[in-house]
Amino acid sequence: MTYEHRSKDCPYNTYLHDGLPPGPISMPPTGVVEAVLNPDNNNYIYMCAQPNYNGLHNFAVDYATHDRNAKEFQTWLAQQ
């Protein structure tokens, strides 16, 4: 969004109109809602992006595994 968009007069522009917009700004995909309502049963407590910008993550149940995942990602990132 740029400053140009702030002056556009539409009911969703909360810079110009007080309060909430008249409807949803966006709707999440059905799969996202399903994942929230029925989450996987797991013991993951750590999350780290996969080293390739694919939008996926590596999950870990212990710090040692997470540390390995993080170092792998940081190494890959440094090479980009």
C-alpha positions as CSV (number, residue, x, y, z in Angstrom):
1,M,0.0,0.0,0.0
2,T,1.3,3.5,-0.9
3,Y,0.2,7.0,0.2
4,E,-1.7,7.2,-3.1
5,H,-4.0,4.4,-1.8
6,R,-4.8,6.3,1.4
7,S,-6.7,9.0,-0.5
8,K,-8.8,6.5,-2.5
9,D,-12.4,7.0,-1.4
10,C,-14.0,3.6,-0.8
11,P,-15.8,2.1,2.2
12,Y,-12.8,-0.2,3.0
13,N,-10.4,2.8,3.4
14,T,-10.1,3.1,7.1
15,Y,-7.8,6.1,6.7
16,L,-10.8,8.1,5.4
17,H,-13.7,6.2,7.2
18,D,-13.9,5.5,10.9
19,G,-14.9,2.1,12.2
20,L,-14.8,-1.3,10.6
21,P,-15.2,-1.9,6.9
22,P,-18.6,-3.1,5.7
23,G,-17.5,-6.7,5.1
24,P,-14.5,-9.0,5.2
25,I,-11.3,-7.7,3.6
26,S,-10.4,-11.3,2.6
27,M,-11.5,-14.8,3.3
28,P,-9.0,-17.5,4.2
29,P,-9.0,-20.6,2.1
30,T,-11.1,-23.5,3.3
31,G,-8.0,-25.6,4.0
32,V,-6.7,-23.0,6.5
33,V,-10.0,-22.9,8.4
34,E,-10.0,-26.7,8.5
35,A,-6.5,-26.8,9.8
36,V,-7.4,-24.5,12.6
37,L,-10.5,-26.4,13.6
38,N,-8.8,-29.8,13.3
39,P,-5.1,-29.3,14.1
40,D,-2.6,-32.1,13.7
41,N,-1.8,-34.0,16.9
42,N,2.0,-33.5,17.4
43,N,4.6,-32.4,19.9
44,Y,6.3,-29.7,17.7
45,I,7.5,-26.7,19.6
46,Y,10.0,-25.3,17.1
47,M,9.6,-24.0,13.5
48,C,12.2,-22.9,11.0
49,A,11.8,-21.9,7.3
50,Q,13.1,-24.5,4.9
51,P,16.2,-23.3,3.0
52,N,14.8,-22.7,-0.4
53,Y,12.0,-20.0,-0.2
54,N,9.3,-22.5,-1.0
55,G,7.2,-21.2,1.9
56,L,7.4,-24.5,3.8
57,H,8.9,-25.1,7.3
58,N,10.8,-27.7,9.2
59,F,9.4,-28.6,12.6
60,A,11.2,-30.0,15.6
61,V,10.3,-31.4,19.0
62,D,13.7,-30.6,20.6
63,Y,16.2,-27.8,20.5
64,A,19.0,-29.8,19.0
65,T,17.0,-30.6,15.9
66,H,15.7,-27.0,15.7
67,D,19.3,-25.7,16.0
68,R,20.4,-28.0,13.1
69,N,17.4,-26.7,11.0
70,A,18.2,-23.1,11.8
71,K,21.9,-23.5,10.9
72,E,21.0,-25.1,7.7
73,F,18.7,-22.3,6.8
74,Q,21.2,-19.6,7.9
75,T,23.9,-21.2,5.8
76,W,21.6,-21.3,2.8
77,L,20.6,-17.7,3.3
78,A,24.2,-16.5,3.6
79,Q,24.8,-18.1,0.1
80,Q,22.0,-16.2,-1.6
